[in-house]
Amino acid sequence: MAKERRKGNKNKEKDSEWQERVVQIRRVTKVVKGGKKLSFRAIVVIGNEKGQVGVGVGKASDVIGAVKKGVADGKKNLVEVPLNKAYSLPHPSTGEAGGARVFMRPAAPGTGVIAGGAVRTVLELAGVRNVLAKQLGSDNQLNNARAAANALASLRTFSEVAKERGVSLEKLYAKV
């Protein structure tokens, strides 16, 4: 029985490294035969601040249920983020989702996260500490969060690029 208790604590410790932030809670209504049916939509960003982040959406008749579903959806849609030593991005990146476009640029150490709204939340929970980001096109928080996750998913490290090209890392850096 004591072993089971320890296992349970171990699982809780694993889950505790994940942080979740609710970006938006919306009250939505659907017109049905008897009148209007009220429910809630929660946009949740989940991340471990070590290079993994996910955006999830949950809908339920109560707020707590919607947030739980959003967390579960966020864990399904995790994205790996390659961070460099300065906790910044390896190169500029653009992501799109719906009508939203998000542009991100690496920044010098000490700059901080210069971004707004849902994009800031996604970057902070991914573990990025020095970045410049701009939302373009849409004010929709869900699309902006998904566009930010899309931009982070498209990032590649220099070693990955060198491996794809079949070139040594030193040759990739060489100015010819």
Beta strands, then each sheet from edge to edge (+ up, - down):
strand 1: 19-32
strand 2: 35-47
strand 3: 52-60
strand 4: 78-80
strand 5: 93-97
strand 6: 100-106
strand 7: 113-114
strand 8: 131-136
sheet 1: 1+ 2- 3+ 4-
sheet 2: 5+ 6- 8+ 7+
end
